[in-house]
Amino acid sequence: MRWFDFVGLIGVFLIVLTYFLLQIGKIRSDEVSYSFFNALGAGLVIISLCFDFNFSAFIVEFFWMLVSIYGLIKNFGKR
């Protein structure tokens, strides 16, 4: 496994873990942590895609990251 594959794997793990925590009620979708870990995970996957590009995966992760960043901005705007 190359280093960028490992980085992408960590990103996938963060996205899946965050979604799992949401489903079991440990976090809420309006919390900063939910948006932060989704954005971070998508960003890590995008880094891995820069070395082994897949257009469809890039589009999904790019928009996943954008929506998560929007959630962060919205959440910080409440404070």
N, C-alpha and C positions, 0 to 999 in steps of 0.2 A: 504494500500500500504506500502510495506516495504521500507527501506531506499535505498536499492540497486535497487529496481524497479524505484524509483524516479530518481536515478542517471542515469539509463539507459534511462529513459524518457527524461531527459535533453539532453543526447547524441543524441537521435533520433531527438529531436527538433533542435539541432544545425546543424545536417546534412541536414535536410529538409529545414531549414531556409537558410543555405548557398547555397543550390542548387536553391532555389527560388530567392535569390538575384542575382545569376548568370543569371538566365533566364530573369529577368526583367532589366538586365544591370546595376545593382548597384555595382557589383564587377566583376572582370575578373578572369578567371581560372589561369592566370599566376601571380596573386597577392599572397603575403604571407598570407593574411587573409583567402583566399579560402582554401589553403592547411592546415593552422593552425586549422581552425574551423572544417574541415573534420576530421583531425587527432584527435583532442580533442573529438569530438562527438563519433568517433569510439572507442576511448579509454574508454570513459564513458560507452558505451554499453558493451564493453568487461568486465569492472568491474562488471556490473550487471550479466553478463553471468557466472562469476566465482561463483556466489551463486545459480543460477538457469540455469544450463548448457544446451545449445542447440548447437550441433556440427555444423550444417549448418550455423546458425547465427554467431557462433564464426569464422568460416572460412571466411565468407563474411566480417565481421568487421575487422578481422586481416589483410586481404589483402587491405581493404579500408584504414586502418591506415598506412600500409606499403607504398602504393602508395602516400598517402598524405605526409608522411615523406620524400619520394623521392622528391616530389614537393617542399617541404620546403628547402631541401638541394640544389636542383637545383637553386632555387630562390636566396638563400643566396650566391651561387657560382657566380652569375651574378654581385654581388655588389663588 
